[in-house]
Structures are given as structure tokens and as C-alpha cells.
């Protein structure tokens, strides 16, 4: 894969220098580690001998190479192992986490912001800070420029409400899929099926640095078990989504992450799965992972006591009402230690199953939650909102064909509406005090 102009012509991050034993990596052209370059060149040269050019052409044309008549059968290719990687077309080396972090480092101000905001999030979760935690932003980032535009708007409002709300911006790069679809900026940054993951990793990290530069902390969902090594140092709150909340892999991952993690209830509405996840992630775990040099490692964690439950509704309907919140807190306190974060309160996701993915209904849910907070209801320590510059959504397509500032995944609340809702939530906190 050609990685020229890996960041759309941004010269300041087109190359990454690493001080690791591997030497230097130039993502946008230039020198790579000699051994890696030789192996990649040998592989690509051998690919042509084995007739894989036909496979590449079929894939580039959007066709399934296994079903195109004039493409030789994969299993008939000379040199293909009889038993290994029978269903793998290509293994592309990626830069190591150390190389990416060295090329796009957090400056001292960003490090201080991440450390301080993680402490503030914990304080809200444990009831030591009476502000409302508000995790707000696009359903997913597909256009880093629009994401930064949104961040600057949000930062201005944050200055007006920061004494009552702890605002953390949603900066989501990975999208779980029930079947198929766009998997997010890291996986397919050009939204065209080219899956330039190197470019996606670099864009994701640069976007996080730019958001932190506005003074806002960032939140993201962790999906792939290796991607946190590239971006987690810039994240102040993390989520494990409804499709993965019962996954052993994600529970183990959460046990070693350095920030508070919210486990969403399952898509069928089960809160117990999220509660079990909080318990499991609080324990010490040992599992397969990679270190910053990209080496396969046995990861041993200390456990994460700052995990908590996020109510996001389900296929059966919403679960943000007072009875559902009280029932969830009862289930949490019956199974988890009284001094853990989850036992103090939960977060309500106003989108997804709680709004039917309708941005108009989502705004109504936010207002209902604000009214209950103003009335003194206990148990809700934070909320989540999906919001972007423009309301609604649009079909996924390459960036030049899209409307600026409009979601290509879930429907989002517009910026003007978001600004009004944030002030309404701030007034609710005033009333509760």
C-alpha cells in the first residue's frame, strides 16, 4: 500500500522518527527499517510471481476476488501455504506505538490536561465533585477539520459552564458493526474502502492532540485491543460499547487502561453484563497484548476500580427513566463493593436505545434528565450526548462528497441545540445545589 501523503499533505507530521532499536520510519515516503523494507519488498515481488496482481485489481475494483472468474483460485497460487493464512490476503507492517507516540507526542500542557481531567472525572464518579459529567460530541469522527471546528465551539461554551459541568468531548475513531459498514477513521480514513490504517492511526492521534489543544479533555470508545497503545495517553474517559461489554478481551483491556471506563448495558438491555464487566475489570488480569515497541507481550494489570455502568437503552426500549436508574443502581450495589465508582452512580446515554437514534427525541431525553437533576434525583453522575455542527446524519461517502459537519453514522443534535442544552444542564446543577 502506498502511504504517500499519509496525512493529506500535512508536512509537519508526514514522517515519524523513532528512537527505538528499529531505527526510523518514514510514513509518507522515505526510509523504513532495512529489514522491514526488504521483507516487504520480497513479499510484494513474490506476490507478482504468485499471480496476486489479479487479486489486487479485483479488490481495487470493489469485487470479491474469490468469485471473479478470471482470477486464479487463492488456494491454487504457487507458494501459498497449505495450512497457514489460507484466508489472509496481505499482512501490512504498521508503525509501532513508540514510533507514532514519538512522532506525535503530547506536550507538557496536554499531559497536564489529561492527568487533571482524569482526576476530575473520577471525582465526579465518586461524588466528590458535584458537577455533572457531560460527554458530548460527534457519534464518530470522519472529518478531523470539522471535529476541531466543533471542539473550538465546545471549548467556548465550556468556559461559561465549567463550574457546573465537566465537559469531555466525544472523539470516537472506531465503530463496532452489527454486520458491515464504515468502521471508523482509524480503519478507513478516506471512507472509500481503501483501509489505510497507517493514515488512520496518525490522523486519529493528531486529532486528539488538536482537541486537547483547545483545553478540552477527550473521550473515546476502545474497540480494537491494540489501538489503545497508539492513542490512550490522550484520553480521559473511555467506553466499552454494548456489543462488546460482555467480551473477555474488552474486560481485560479495561483492567489495564489508565482512565475511568464506562461499560454500556448490552443491546438486549441486560445491566448485569455491564455490572459483571465492572467487577471483572477491577481485578488483576493477564492477557496477550503488545508493548510500545510492537512486540507481543504478556500484559499483567493491576485492575481498574474506576469502571462504571452506562445506561444506553436497548432493542426493547429506553432505560433512562427513574425506575430503570434506581433498578440499575440496586443491581450494581448488590454485586459490587460499596467504595467502587460504579456503586456511586451511573451515566445515562441519551442517544442510541434511549432515543431510538432520533436526534429530536435525544434532545427531549436530555431535557428530561435535566429536570430530574434539578429536582434532586440521585444516581445520575453523568450523561452522554451525540452532537455535531449540523443536525441529523448523511450516508457515508468520501469526504469531498459530504456535507461539512454532519454525521455519517448516528443522527446527531445540531450545534445550536447543543449549546442550549448545555446551558439547561448547567442550570439544573444550580438548582440541585
Secondary structure as GFF3:
##gff-version 3
##sequence-region A 1 433
A	DSSP	three_ten_helix	11	13	.	.	.	ID=ss1
A	DSSP	alpha_helix	34	49	.	.	.	ID=ss2
A	DSSP	alpha_helix	53	60	.	.	.	ID=ss3
A	DSSP	three_ten_helix	74	76	.	.	.	ID=ss4
A	DSSP	alpha_helix	97	103	.	.	.	ID=ss5
A	DSSP	alpha_helix	108	125	.	.	.	ID=ss6
A	DSSP	beta_strand	132	137	.	.	.	ID=ss7
A	DSSP	alpha_helix	144	161	.	.	.	ID=ss8
A	DSSP	beta_strand	165	170	.	.	.	ID=ss9
A	DSSP	alpha_helix	197	213	.	.	.	ID=ss10
A	DSSP	beta_strand	217	221	.	.	.	ID=ss11
A	DSSP	alpha_helix	228	231	.	.	.	ID=ss12
A	DSSP	three_ten_helix	232	234	.	.	.	ID=ss13
A	DSSP	beta_strand	237	240	.	.	.	ID=ss14
A	DSSP	alpha_helix	248	256	.	.	.	ID=ss15
A	DSSP	beta_strand	260	264	.	.	.	ID=ss16
A	DSSP	alpha_helix	272	281	.	.	.	ID=ss17
A	DSSP	beta_strand	286	290	.	.	.	ID=ss18
A	DSSP	beta_strand	296	300	.	.	.	ID=ss19
A	DSSP	beta_strand	308	311	.	.	.	ID=ss20
A	DSSP	alpha_helix	322	335	.	.	.	ID=ss21
A	DSSP	beta_strand	346	349	.	.	.	ID=ss22
A	DSSP	three_ten_helix	352	354	.	.	.	ID=ss23
A	DSSP	alpha_helix	359	374	.	.	.	ID=ss24
A	DSSP	beta_strand	380	386	.	.	.	ID=ss25
A	DSSP	three_ten_helix	399	401	.	.	.	ID=ss26
A	DSSP	alpha_helix	415	432	.	.	.	ID=ss27
###
